[in-house]
Amino acid sequence: MIRYFFVFERWPWVQTVLLVAATIYLLYLAWNLARSGSFHTGSTARPLSFFQSVAIQWLNPKAWLVIKSGNWPIDCRRQ
């Protein structure tokens, strides 16, 4: 497992910058979703299969922002 905590120990401001960037990005996504209009486009799309859904999680930007910012639900630095 790659540990990013040494970066945050050496430069604590990096974590704050990443958290602010993640917040701005999530607000940007929410704003675009709110302004997108109707969700019905007239076409019928097939839902993803289970394995496709699992595979697409690697593309989830919110998860990568949490990982990169070090904002874990449990404080892993205290071991």
C-alpha positions as CSV (number, residue, x, y, z in Angstrom):
1,M,0.0,0.0,0.0
2,I,1.4,3.4,-0.9
3,R,1.4,5.8,2.0
4,Y,0.9,9.5,1.2
5,F,1.0,10.5,4.9
6,F,4.7,11.5,4.7
7,V,3.7,14.3,2.4
8,F,1.2,15.6,4.9
9,E,3.6,15.3,7.7
10,R,6.3,17.3,5.9
11,W,3.9,19.8,4.2
12,P,0.7,20.0,6.2
13,W,-0.8,22.7,3.9
14,V,-1.0,20.2,1.1
15,Q,-3.9,18.4,2.8
16,T,-5.8,21.6,3.2
17,V,-5.2,22.5,-0.5
18,L,-6.5,19.1,-1.6
19,L,-9.5,19.3,0.6
20,V,-10.4,22.7,-0.7
21,A,-9.9,21.5,-4.3
22,A,-12.1,18.5,-3.7
23,T,-14.8,20.6,-2.2
24,I,-14.8,23.1,-5.1
25,Y,-14.9,20.2,-7.6
26,L,-17.8,18.5,-5.9
27,L,-19.7,21.9,-5.8
28,Y,-19.0,22.2,-9.5
29,L,-20.4,18.8,-10.2
30,A,-23.5,19.6,-8.1
31,W,-24.0,22.9,-9.9
32,N,-23.8,21.3,-13.3
33,L,-26.2,18.5,-12.3
34,A,-28.7,21.0,-10.9
35,R,-28.5,23.1,-14.1
36,S,-28.6,20.1,-16.5
37,G,-32.4,20.2,-17.0
38,S,-34.4,17.1,-17.8
39,F,-33.0,13.7,-17.2
40,H,-35.2,12.0,-19.8
41,T,-33.6,12.1,-23.2
42,G,-36.0,9.7,-25.0
43,S,-33.4,7.0,-25.5
44,T,-33.5,3.8,-23.5
45,A,-30.1,2.9,-22.1
46,R,-29.2,-0.5,-20.8
47,P,-28.1,-0.5,-17.1
48,L,-24.6,-1.6,-16.3
49,S,-23.9,-5.2,-15.3
50,F,-22.5,-5.9,-11.8
51,F,-19.0,-6.4,-13.2
52,Q,-19.2,-3.2,-15.3
53,S,-20.3,-1.3,-12.2
54,V,-17.4,-2.6,-10.1
55,A,-14.9,-1.8,-12.9
56,I,-16.2,1.8,-13.4
57,Q,-15.5,2.6,-9.7
58,W,-11.8,3.0,-10.6
59,L,-13.0,6.1,-12.6
60,N,-14.8,7.6,-9.6
61,P,-13.2,11.1,-9.1
62,K,-14.7,11.5,-5.6
63,A,-13.0,8.4,-4.3
64,W,-9.6,9.4,-5.8
65,L,-10.0,12.9,-4.2
66,V,-10.6,11.3,-0.8
67,I,-7.6,8.9,-1.2
68,K,-5.3,11.7,-2.4
69,S,-6.3,14.1,0.3
70,G,-5.8,11.6,3.1
71,N,-9.3,12.3,4.5
72,W,-9.9,8.8,5.6
73,P,-12.9,7.9,7.8
74,I,-10.5,6.3,10.3
75,D,-7.2,8.1,11.2
76,C,-4.7,5.7,9.8
77,R,-1.7,7.8,11.0
78,R,-2.3,6.6,14.5
79,Q,-1.1,3.0,14.5
